[in-house]
């Protein structure tokens, strides 16, 4: 018969090894700023074609636009909807315009629908800037066609995922390219990192989509999108070509963490159910 002391030693060793294994697995969880944060998508992993879906209850039920407003609210992320090559081509389009402007702080915004671009601490007309620099046409037909094609592709995926009736969803403003760097903010418009609800800022918003053009950790540090809900937060790590879609109401408060190194590129593409707030695709005029 084995001595009792030796049996207890073996049990203690086994328990210690098990505890160390559990601690090792849980360490990243407890080291988060908020232990309730969970990853919605990692930069170094590809989300499958079915995407990642998180369904949450809508904060406020609305019935003004039947067949367009969501019965269920939530967050949806997918890769491969936009290729890395297309994402890089969109960065090139952004840089064509942003080369003529640039925010005084770390954030630069360019809107092809209104031709507004950050210049210092204000906004300027991109067409006038191009003309003053001797450029007759800043963007090519192929540039605007690519932009329009990808916007339509994202809209189709959004309608399919939320089972919306065709023809009831409209692009709305502001739709814009963003470039974020670690440069300190020069005014309140540069402070993109505050938590907010899209529909509180823009009542016309019903669905928000974000297209990431380059990759967190690889091209820049910081810049993740974080949902700030009461129970379980989700963090999205941007990846070139990744699309994030979510309902724009109070169920999805969120913020973008500060970029601390490198340059982050993305496009914000919101949609509305209200035709009165629809905007057209950008043209040369």
HUGIPE-V798187 format. One record per backbone hydrogen bond with DSSP energy under -1.0 kcal/mol. NH is the residue of the N-H (numbers start at 1). CO is the residue of the C=O. Records with the same first field share a line. If there is no record, write none. Layout:
NH: CO ; CO
This chain:
7: 3
8: 4
9: 5
10: 6
11: 7
12: 8
13: 9
14: 10
15: 11
16: 12
17: 13
18: 14
19: 15
20: 16
21: 17
22: 18
23: 19
24: 20
25: 21
26: 22
27: 23
30: 26
31: 27
37: 34
38: 233
40: 235
41: 235
45: 42
51: 48
52: 77
54: 75
56: 73
68: 65
69: 65
73: 56
75: 54
76: 245
77: 52
78: 243
87: 83
88: 84
89: 85
90: 86
91: 87
92: 88
93: 89
94: 90
95: 91
96: 92
97: 93
98: 94
99: 95
100: 97
102: 118
104: 120
108: 179
110: 177
111: 116
115: 111
117: 124
118: 109
119: 122
120: 102
122: 119
124: 117
126: 115
129: 125
130: 126
131: 127
132: 128
134: 131
135: 130
144: 140
145: 141
146: 142
147: 143
148: 144
149: 145
150: 146
151: 147
152: 148
153: 149
154: 150
155: 151
156: 152
157: 153
158: 154
159: 155
160: 156
161: 157
162: 158
164: 159
165: 67
168: 165
170: 272
172: 270
176: 268
177: 110
178: 266
179: 108
180: 264
181: 106
190: 187
191: 188
192: 190
196: 254
199: 248
201: 197
202: 198
205: 202
206: 271
207: 271
208: 246
209: 269
210: 244
211: 267
212: 242
213: 265
216: 238
217: 220
219: 215
221: 261
225: 236
226: 255
227: 234
228: 253
235: 38
236: 225
237: 41
241: 212
242: 239
243: 78
244: 210
245: 76
246: 208
247: 74
248: 206
252: 249
254: 196
255: 226
257: 224
260: 221
261: 221
264: 180
266: 178
267: 211
268: 176
269: 209
271: 207
272: 170
277: 274
278: 275
279: 171
